[in-house]
Structure formats: structure tokens, C-alpha cells
Amino acid sequence: MKRITSLKAIRLKCLDCSNGSSNEVKLCPVADCPLHEFRLGKNPYTRRKVNIANLKAFKKAPVEKQGVRTQRIDFKESSSSVQEA
């Protein structure tokens, strides 16, 4: 007997509930069903795997390419101008 994962078993149960229509599983209106979040055969609570090569490249990229402003703020000047006013 072939073993199946729990997510596949949930998917099969949802297909059974919707008379075998995968489109009906996707559009399932029964939101209070405990299997509703798992009906598409994926666990919504697991984190996505991060591609380590892309992550390292992102960290090594210059700041301008990451969309971060590079303007420096000098707090000493702004605090002295406040005291003069």
C-alpha cells in the first residue's frame, strides 16, 4: 500500500467533498472548515525556502541598488539650530 502525505490526504478529501472538481476546491466557500487553509495541498504555515545564493548577492549589493536612501543626516547640526531658535 502506497503511503501519502497528510497534505495530499487533505487535498483528496477536499476533492471528494467537491465531487472531484479542482476548481470547486479552489473556490470553496466553507471558510469555517478546519481543512480550508490546506485545501490546495500546501501548508500556509511553513516558511518559503530562501535561495542562499540570491540572499548573499543581495547582501553584497551596493545600498543604492537595494532601494535605500544614502543621504546622511547630521544630528549635531540640527540640534544646534533648534537651540538657536
Phi and psi restraints in degrees (range 20) as a CNS / XPLOR table:
assign (resid 1 and name C) (resid 2 and name N)
       (resid 2 and name CA) (resid 2 and name C) 1.0 -81.2 20.0 2
assign (resid 2 and name N) (resid 2 and name CA)
       (resid 2 and name C) (resid 3 and name N) 1.0 133.4 20.0 2
assign (resid 2 and name C) (resid 3 and name N)
       (resid 3 and name CA) (resid 3 and name C) 1.0 -89.6 20.0 2
assign (resid 3 and name N) (resid 3 and name CA)
       (resid 3 and name C) (resid 4 and name N) 1.0 143.8 20.0 2
assign (resid 3 and name C) (resid 4 and name N)
       (resid 4 and name CA) (resid 4 and name C) 1.0 -122.2 20.0 2
assign (resid 4 and name N) (resid 4 and name CA)
       (resid 4 and name C) (resid 5 and name N) 1.0 156.9 20.0 2
assign (resid 4 and name C) (resid 5 and name N)
       (resid 5 and name CA) (resid 5 and name C) 1.0 -75.1 20.0 2
assign (resid 5 and name N) (resid 5 and name CA)
       (resid 5 and name C) (resid 6 and name N) 1.0 164.1 20.0 2
assign (resid 5 and name C) (resid 6 and name N)
       (resid 6 and name CA) (resid 6 and name C) 1.0 -65.6 20.0 2
assign (resid 6 and name N) (resid 6 and name CA)
       (resid 6 and name C) (resid 7 and name N) 1.0 -34.9 20.0 2
assign (resid 6 and name C) (resid 7 and name N)
       (resid 7 and name CA) (resid 7 and name C) 1.0 -65.9 20.0 2
assign (resid 7 and name N) (resid 7 and name CA)
       (resid 7 and name C) (resid 8 and name N) 1.0 -38.1 20.0 2
assign (resid 7 and name C) (resid 8 and name N)
       (resid 8 and name CA) (resid 8 and name C) 1.0 -68.7 20.0 2
assign (resid 8 and name N) (resid 8 and name CA)
       (resid 8 and name C) (resid 9 and name N) 1.0 -35.7 20.0 2
assign (resid 8 and name C) (resid 9 and name N)
       (resid 9 and name CA) (resid 9 and name C) 1.0 -65.7 20.0 2
assign (resid 9 and name N) (resid 9 and name CA)
       (resid 9 and name C) (resid 10 and name N) 1.0 -40.0 20.0 2
assign (resid 9 and name C) (resid 10 and name N)
       (resid 10 and name CA) (resid 10 and name C) 1.0 -64.4 20.0 2
assign (resid 10 and name N) (resid 10 and name CA)
       (resid 10 and name C) (resid 11 and name N) 1.0 -42.9 20.0 2
assign (resid 10 and name C) (resid 11 and name N)
       (resid 11 and name CA) (resid 11 and name C) 1.0 -60.6 20.0 2
assign (resid 11 and name N) (resid 11 and name CA)
       (resid 11 and name C) (resid 12 and name N) 1.0 -43.5 20.0 2
assign (resid 11 and name C) (resid 12 and name N)
       (resid 12 and name CA) (resid 12 and name C) 1.0 -64.3 20.0 2
assign (resid 12 and name N) (resid 12 and name CA)
       (resid 12 and name C) (resid 13 and name N) 1.0 -38.3 20.0 2
assign (resid 12 and name C) (resid 13 and name N)
       (resid 13 and name CA) (resid 13 and name C) 1.0 -64.0 20.0 2
assign (resid 13 and name N) (resid 13 and name CA)
       (resid 13 and name C) (resid 14 and name N) 1.0 -42.2 20.0 2
assign (resid 13 and name C) (resid 14 and name N)
       (resid 14 and name CA) (resid 14 and name C) 1.0 -65.5 20.0 2
assign (resid 14 and name N) (resid 14 and name CA)
       (resid 14 and name C) (resid 15 and name N) 1.0 -39.3 20.0 2
assign (resid 14 and name C) (resid 15 and name N)
       (resid 15 and name CA) (resid 15 and name C) 1.0 -64.2 20.0 2
assign (resid 15 and name N) (resid 15 and name CA)
       (resid 15 and name C) (resid 16 and name N) 1.0 -39.3 20.0 2
assign (resid 15 and name C) (resid 16 and name N)
       (resid 16 and name CA) (resid 16 and name C) 1.0 -64.0 20.0 2
assign (resid 16 and name N) (resid 16 and name CA)
       (resid 16 and name C) (resid 17 and name N) 1.0 -41.8 20.0 2
assign (resid 16 and name C) (resid 17 and name N)
       (resid 17 and name CA) (resid 17 and name C) 1.0 -64.9 20.0 2
assign (resid 17 and name N) (resid 17 and name CA)
       (resid 17 and name C) (resid 18 and name N) 1.0 -32.0 20.0 2
assign (resid 17 and name C) (resid 18 and name N)
       (resid 18 and name CA) (resid 18 and name C) 1.0 -103.0 20.0 2
assign (resid 18 and name N) (resid 18 and name CA)
       (resid 18 and name C) (resid 19 and name N) 1.0 25.6 20.0 2
assign (resid 18 and name C) (resid 19 and name N)
       (resid 19 and name CA) (resid 19 and name C) 1.0 57.2 20.0 2
assign (resid 19 and name N) (resid 19 and name CA)
       (resid 19 and name C) (resid 20 and name N) 1.0 35.6 20.0 2
assign (resid 19 and name C) (resid 20 and name N)
       (resid 20 and name CA) (resid 20 and name C) 1.0 81.2 20.0 2
assign (resid 20 and name N) (resid 20 and name CA)
       (resid 20 and name C) (resid 21 and name N) 1.0 6.0 20.0 2
assign (resid 20 and name C) (resid 21 and name N)
       (resid 21 and name CA) (resid 21 and name C) 1.0 -92.6 20.0 2
assign (resid 21 and name N) (resid 21 and name CA)
       (resid 21 and name C) (resid 22 and name N) 1.0 113.3 20.0 2
assign (resid 21 and name C) (resid 22 and name N)
       (resid 22 and name CA) (resid 22 and name C) 1.0 -68.7 20.0 2
assign (resid 22 and name N) (resid 22 and name CA)
       (resid 22 and name C) (resid 23 and name N) 1.0 -28.3 20.0 2
assign (resid 22 and name C) (resid 23 and name N)
       (resid 23 and name CA) (resid 23 and name C) 1.0 -67.2 20.0 2
assign (resid 23 and name N) (resid 23 and name CA)
       (resid 23 and name C) (resid 24 and name N) 1.0 -38.3 20.0 2
assign (resid 23 and name C) (resid 24 and name N)
       (resid 24 and name CA) (resid 24 and name C) 1.0 -67.5 20.0 2
assign (resid 24 and name N) (resid 24 and name CA)
       (resid 24 and name C) (resid 25 and name N) 1.0 -32.3 20.0 2
assign (resid 24 and name C) (resid 25 and name N)
       (resid 25 and name CA) (resid 25 and name C) 1.0 -64.4 20.0 2
assign (resid 25 and name N) (resid 25 and name CA)
       (resid 25 and name C) (resid 26 and name N) 1.0 -42.9 20.0 2
assign (resid 25 and name C) (resid 26 and name N)
       (resid 26 and name CA) (resid 26 and name C) 1.0 -64.7 20.0 2
assign (resid 26 and name N) (resid 26 and name CA)
       (resid 26 and name C) (resid 27 and name N) 1.0 -37.0 20.0 2
assign (resid 26 and name C) (resid 27 and name N)
       (resid 27 and name CA) (resid 27 and name C) 1.0 -96.3 20.0 2
assign (resid 27 and name N) (resid 27 and name CA)
       (resid 27 and name C) (resid 28 and name N) 1.0 18.3 20.0 2
assign (resid 27 and name C) (resid 28 and name N)
       (resid 28 and name CA) (resid 28 and name C) 1.0 -54.1 20.0 2
assign (resid 28 and name N) (resid 28 and name CA)
       (resid 28 and name C) (resid 29 and name N) 1.0 123.8 20.0 2
assign (resid 28 and name C) (resid 29 and name N)
       (resid 29 and name CA) (resid 29 and name C) 1.0 -88.0 20.0 2
assign (resid 29 and name N) (resid 29 and name CA)
       (resid 29 and name C) (resid 30 and name N) 1.0 -4.4 20.0 2
assign (resid 29 and name C) (resid 30 and name N)
       (resid 30 and name CA) (resid 30 and name C) 1.0 -87.1 20.0 2
assign (resid 30 and name N) (resid 30 and name CA)
       (resid 30 and name C) (resid 31 and name N) 1.0 82.5 20.0 2
assign (resid 30 and name C) (resid 31 and name N)
       (resid 31 and name CA) (resid 31 and name C) 1.0 -74.5 20.0 2
assign (resid 31 and name N) (resid 31 and name CA)
       (resid 31 and name C) (resid 32 and name N) 1.0 -20.9 20.0 2
assign (resid 31 and name C) (resid 32 and name N)
       (resid 32 and name CA) (resid 32 and name C) 1.0 -87.2 20.0 2
assign (resid 32 and name N) (resid 32 and name CA)
       (resid 32 and name C) (resid 33 and name N) 1.0 3.5 20.0 2
assign (resid 32 and name C) (resid 33 and name N)
       (resid 33 and name CA) (resid 33 and name C) 1.0 -69.7 20.0 2
assign (resid 33 and name N) (resid 33 and name CA)
       (resid 33 and name C) (resid 34 and name N) 1.0 133.9 20.0 2
assign (resid 33 and name C) (resid 34 and name N)
       (resid 34 and name CA) (resid 34 and name C) 1.0 -65.9 20.0 2
assign (resid 34 and name N) (resid 34 and name CA)
       (resid 34 and name C) (resid 35 and name N) 1.0 -17.5 20.0 2
assign (resid 34 and name C) (resid 35 and name N)
       (resid 35 and name CA) (resid 35 and name C) 1.0 -95.2 20.0 2
assign (resid 35 and name N) (resid 35 and name CA)
       (resid 35 and name C) (resid 36 and name N) 1.0 -1.1 20.0 2
assign (resid 35 and name C) (resid 36 and name N)
       (resid 36 and name CA) (resid 36 and name C) 1.0 -56.2 20.0 2
assign (resid 36 and name N) (resid 36 and name CA)
       (resid 36 and name C) (resid 37 and name N) 1.0 -42.6 20.0 2
assign (resid 36 and name C) (resid 37 and name N)
       (resid 37 and name CA) (resid 37 and name C) 1.0 -70.4 20.0 2
assign (resid 37 and name N) (resid 37 and name CA)
       (resid 37 and name C) (resid 38 and name N) 1.0 -21.7 20.0 2
assign (resid 37 and name C) (resid 38 and name N)
       (resid 38 and name CA) (resid 38 and name C) 1.0 -102.5 20.0 2
assign (resid 38 and name N) (resid 38 and name CA)
       (resid 38 and name C) (resid 39 and name N) 1.0 4.3 20.0 2
assign (resid 38 and name C) (resid 39 and name N)
       (resid 39 and name CA) (resid 39 and name C) 1.0 -63.9 20.0 2
assign (resid 39 and name N) (resid 39 and name CA)
       (resid 39 and name C) (resid 40 and name N) 1.0 -22.9 20.0 2
assign (resid 39 and name C) (resid 40 and name N)
       (resid 40 and name CA) (resid 40 and name C) 1.0 -90.3 20.0 2
assign (resid 40 and name N) (resid 40 and name CA)
       (resid 40 and name C) (resid 41 and name N) 1.0 6.3 20.0 2
assign (resid 40 and name C) (resid 41 and name N)
       (resid 41 and name CA) (resid 41 and name C) 1.0 83.5 20.0 2
assign (resid 41 and name N) (resid 41 and name CA)
       (resid 41 and name C) (resid 42 and name N) 1.0 17.3 20.0 2
assign (resid 41 and name C) (resid 42 and name N)
       (resid 42 and name CA) (resid 42 and name C) 1.0 -130.6 20.0 2
assign (resid 42 and name N) (resid 42 and name CA)
       (resid 42 and name C) (resid 43 and name N) 1.0 145.4 20.0 2
assign (resid 42 and name C) (resid 43 and name N)
       (resid 43 and name CA) (resid 43 and name C) 1.0 -88.5 20.0 2
assign (resid 43 and name N) (resid 43 and name CA)
       (resid 43 and name C) (resid 44 and name N) 1.0 116.7 20.0 2
assign (resid 43 and name C) (resid 44 and name N)
       (resid 44 and name CA) (resid 44 and name C) 1.0 -74.1 20.0 2
assign (resid 44 and name N) (resid 44 and name CA)
       (resid 44 and name C) (resid 45 and name N) 1.0 -7.9 20.0 2
assign (resid 44 and name C) (resid 45 and name N)
       (resid 45 and name CA) (resid 45 and name C) 1.0 -98.6 20.0 2
assign (resid 45 and name N) (resid 45 and name CA)
       (resid 45 and name C) (resid 46 and name N) 1.0 -3.2 20.0 2
assign (resid 45 and name C) (resid 46 and name N)
       (resid 46 and name CA) (resid 46 and name C) 1.0 -89.3 20.0 2
assign (resid 46 and name N) (resid 46 and name CA)
       (resid 46 and name C) (resid 47 and name N) 1.0 147.2 20.0 2
assign (resid 46 and name C) (resid 47 and name N)
       (resid 47 and name CA) (resid 47 and name C) 1.0 -81.9 20.0 2
assign (resid 47 and name N) (resid 47 and name CA)
       (resid 47 and name C) (resid 48 and name N) 1.0 150.0 20.0 2
assign (resid 47 and name C) (resid 48 and name N)
       (resid 48 and name CA) (resid 48 and name C) 1.0 -72.5 20.0 2
assign (resid 48 and name N) (resid 48 and name CA)
       (resid 48 and name C) (resid 49 and name N) 1.0 146.3 20.0 2
assign (resid 48 and name C) (resid 49 and name N)
       (resid 49 and name CA) (resid 49 and name C) 1.0 -75.8 20.0 2
assign (resid 49 and name N) (resid 49 and name CA)
       (resid 49 and name C) (resid 50 and name N) 1.0 135.1 20.0 2
assign (resid 49 and name C) (resid 50 and name N)
       (resid 50 and name CA) (resid 50 and name C) 1.0 -95.8 20.0 2
assign (resid 50 and name N) (resid 50 and name CA)
       (resid 50 and name C) (resid 51 and name N) 1.0 133.2 20.0 2
assign (resid 50 and name C) (resid 51 and name N)
       (resid 51 and name CA) (resid 51 and name C) 1.0 -73.7 20.0 2
assign (resid 51 and name N) (resid 51 and name CA)
       (resid 51 and name C) (resid 52 and name N) 1.0 112.7 20.0 2
assign (resid 51 and name C) (resid 52 and name N)
       (resid 52 and name CA) (resid 52 and name C) 1.0 -61.7 20.0 2
assign (resid 52 and name N) (resid 52 and name CA)
       (resid 52 and name C) (resid 53 and name N) 1.0 -37.8 20.0 2
assign (resid 52 and name C) (resid 53 and name N)
       (resid 53 and name CA) (resid 53 and name C) 1.0 -63.5 20.0 2
assign (resid 53 and name N) (resid 53 and name CA)
       (resid 53 and name C) (resid 54 and name N) 1.0 -42.4 20.0 2
assign (resid 53 and name C) (resid 54 and name N)
       (resid 54 and name CA) (resid 54 and name C) 1.0 -67.5 20.0 2
assign (resid 54 and name N) (resid 54 and name CA)
       (resid 54 and name C) (resid 55 and name N) 1.0 -36.5 20.0 2
assign (resid 54 and name C) (resid 55 and name N)
       (resid 55 and name CA) (resid 55 and name C) 1.0 -65.9 20.0 2
assign (resid 55 and name N) (resid 55 and name CA)
       (resid 55 and name C) (resid 56 and name N) 1.0 -42.6 20.0 2
assign (resid 55 and name C) (resid 56 and name N)
       (resid 56 and name CA) (resid 56 and name C) 1.0 -65.0 20.0 2
assign (resid 56 and name N) (resid 56 and name CA)
       (resid 56 and name C) (resid 57 and name N) 1.0 -40.4 20.0 2
assign (resid 56 and name C) (resid 57 and name N)
       (resid 57 and name CA) (resid 57 and name C) 1.0 -65.1 20.0 2
assign (resid 57 and name N) (resid 57 and name CA)
       (resid 57 and name C) (resid 58 and name N) 1.0 -37.4 20.0 2
assign (resid 57 and name C) (resid 58 and name N)
       (resid 58 and name CA) (resid 58 and name C) 1.0 -65.6 20.0 2
assign (resid 58 and name N) (resid 58 and name CA)
       (resid 58 and name C) (resid 59 and name N) 1.0 -41.4 20.0 2
assign (resid 58 and name C) (resid 59 and name N)
       (resid 59 and name CA) (resid 59 and name C) 1.0 -68.7 20.0 2
assign (resid 59 and name N) (resid 59 and name CA)
       (resid 59 and name C) (resid 60 and name N) 1.0 -31.0 20.0 2
assign (resid 59 and name C) (resid 60 and name N)
       (resid 60 and name CA) (resid 60 and name C) 1.0 -84.4 20.0 2
assign (resid 60 and name N) (resid 60 and name CA)
       (resid 60 and name C) (resid 61 and name N) 1.0 -12.6 20.0 2
assign (resid 60 and name C) (resid 61 and name N)
       (resid 61 and name CA) (resid 61 and name C) 1.0 -67.1 20.0 2
assign (resid 61 and name N) (resid 61 and name CA)
       (resid 61 and name C) (resid 62 and name N) 1.0 148.6 20.0 2
assign (resid 61 and name C) (resid 62 and name N)
       (resid 62 and name CA) (resid 62 and name C) 1.0 -61.1 20.0 2
assign (resid 62 and name N) (resid 62 and name CA)
       (resid 62 and name C) (resid 63 and name N) 1.0 154.8 20.0 2
assign (resid 62 and name C) (resid 63 and name N)
       (resid 63 and name CA) (resid 63 and name C) 1.0 -61.5 20.0 2
assign (resid 63 and name N) (resid 63 and name CA)
       (resid 63 and name C) (resid 64 and name N) 1.0 -36.6 20.0 2
assign (resid 63 and name C) (resid 64 and name N)
       (resid 64 and name CA) (resid 64 and name C) 1.0 -61.4 20.0 2
assign (resid 64 and name N) (resid 64 and name CA)
       (resid 64 and name C) (resid 65 and name N) 1.0 -34.9 20.0 2
assign (resid 64 and name C) (resid 65 and name N)
       (resid 65 and name CA) (resid 65 and name C) 1.0 -75.1 20.0 2
assign (resid 65 and name N) (resid 65 and name CA)
       (resid 65 and name C) (resid 66 and name N) 1.0 -15.9 20.0 2
assign (resid 65 and name C) (resid 66 and name N)
       (resid 66 and name CA) (resid 66 and name C) 1.0 -88.6 20.0 2
assign (resid 66 and name N) (resid 66 and name CA)
       (resid 66 and name C) (resid 67 and name N) 1.0 -1.8 20.0 2
assign (resid 66 and name C) (resid 67 and name N)
       (resid 67 and name CA) (resid 67 and name C) 1.0 83.1 20.0 2
assign (resid 67 and name N) (resid 67 and name CA)
       (resid 67 and name C) (resid 68 and name N) 1.0 22.4 20.0 2
assign (resid 67 and name C) (resid 68 and name N)
       (resid 68 and name CA) (resid 68 and name C) 1.0 -105.0 20.0 2
assign (resid 68 and name N) (resid 68 and name CA)
       (resid 68 and name C) (resid 69 and name N) 1.0 138.4 20.0 2
assign (resid 68 and name C) (resid 69 and name N)
       (resid 69 and name CA) (resid 69 and name C) 1.0 -70.5 20.0 2
assign (resid 69 and name N) (resid 69 and name CA)
       (resid 69 and name C) (resid 70 and name N) 1.0 144.0 20.0 2
assign (resid 69 and name C) (resid 70 and name N)
       (resid 70 and name CA) (resid 70 and name C) 1.0 -110.8 20.0 2
assign (resid 70 and name N) (resid 70 and name CA)
       (resid 70 and name C) (resid 71 and name N) 1.0 12.2 20.0 2
assign (resid 70 and name C) (resid 71 and name N)
       (resid 71 and name CA) (resid 71 and name C) 1.0 -70.7 20.0 2
assign (resid 71 and name N) (resid 71 and name CA)
       (resid 71 and name C) (resid 72 and name N) 1.0 131.0 20.0 2
assign (resid 71 and name C) (resid 72 and name N)
       (resid 72 and name CA) (resid 72 and name C) 1.0 -92.2 20.0 2
assign (resid 72 and name N) (resid 72 and name CA)
       (resid 72 and name C) (resid 73 and name N) 1.0 137.5 20.0 2
assign (resid 72 and name C) (resid 73 and name N)
       (resid 73 and name CA) (resid 73 and name C) 1.0 -110.1 20.0 2
assign (resid 73 and name N) (resid 73 and name CA)
       (resid 73 and name C) (resid 74 and name N) 1.0 125.1 20.0 2
assign (resid 73 and name C) (resid 74 and name N)
       (resid 74 and name CA) (resid 74 and name C) 1.0 -99.0 20.0 2
assign (resid 74 and name N) (resid 74 and name CA)
       (resid 74 and name C) (resid 75 and name N) 1.0 109.0 20.0 2
assign (resid 74 and name C) (resid 75 and name N)
       (resid 75 and name CA) (resid 75 and name C) 1.0 -74.6 20.0 2
assign (resid 75 and name N) (resid 75 and name CA)
       (resid 75 and name C) (resid 76 and name N) 1.0 -24.1 20.0 2
assign (resid 75 and name C) (resid 76 and name N)
       (resid 76 and name CA) (resid 76 and name C) 1.0 -66.4 20.0 2
assign (resid 76 and name N) (resid 76 and name CA)
       (resid 76 and name C) (resid 77 and name N) 1.0 -40.6 20.0 2
assign (resid 76 and name C) (resid 77 and name N)
       (resid 77 and name CA) (resid 77 and name C) 1.0 -67.9 20.0 2
assign (resid 77 and name N) (resid 77 and name CA)
       (resid 77 and name C) (resid 78 and name N) 1.0 -42.2 20.0 2
assign (resid 77 and name C) (resid 78 and name N)
       (resid 78 and name CA) (resid 78 and name C) 1.0 -70.0 20.0 2
assign (resid 78 and name N) (resid 78 and name CA)
       (resid 78 and name C) (resid 79 and name N) 1.0 -32.4 20.0 2
assign (resid 78 and name C) (resid 79 and name N)
       (resid 79 and name CA) (resid 79 and name C) 1.0 -73.3 20.0 2
assign (resid 79 and name N) (resid 79 and name CA)
       (resid 79 and name C) (resid 80 and name N) 1.0 -32.8 20.0 2
assign (resid 79 and name C) (resid 80 and name N)
       (resid 80 and name CA) (resid 80 and name C) 1.0 -71.7 20.0 2
assign (resid 80 and name N) (resid 80 and name CA)
       (resid 80 and name C) (resid 81 and name N) 1.0 -33.6 20.0 2
assign (resid 80 and name C) (resid 81 and name N)
       (resid 81 and name CA) (resid 81 and name C) 1.0 -70.9 20.0 2
assign (resid 81 and name N) (resid 81 and name CA)
       (resid 81 and name C) (resid 82 and name N) 1.0 -27.7 20.0 2
assign (resid 81 and name C) (resid 82 and name N)
       (resid 82 and name CA) (resid 82 and name C) 1.0 -71.6 20.0 2
assign (resid 82 and name N) (resid 82 and name CA)
       (resid 82 and name C) (resid 83 and name N) 1.0 -37.3 20.0 2
assign (resid 82 and name C) (resid 83 and name N)
       (resid 83 and name CA) (resid 83 and name C) 1.0 -68.8 20.0 2
assign (resid 83 and name N) (resid 83 and name CA)
       (resid 83 and name C) (resid 84 and name N) 1.0 -32.5 20.0 2
assign (resid 83 and name C) (resid 84 and name N)
       (resid 84 and name CA) (resid 84 and name C) 1.0 -70.7 20.0 2
assign (resid 84 and name N) (resid 84 and name CA)
       (resid 84 and name C) (resid 85 and name N) 1.0 -29.7 20.0 2
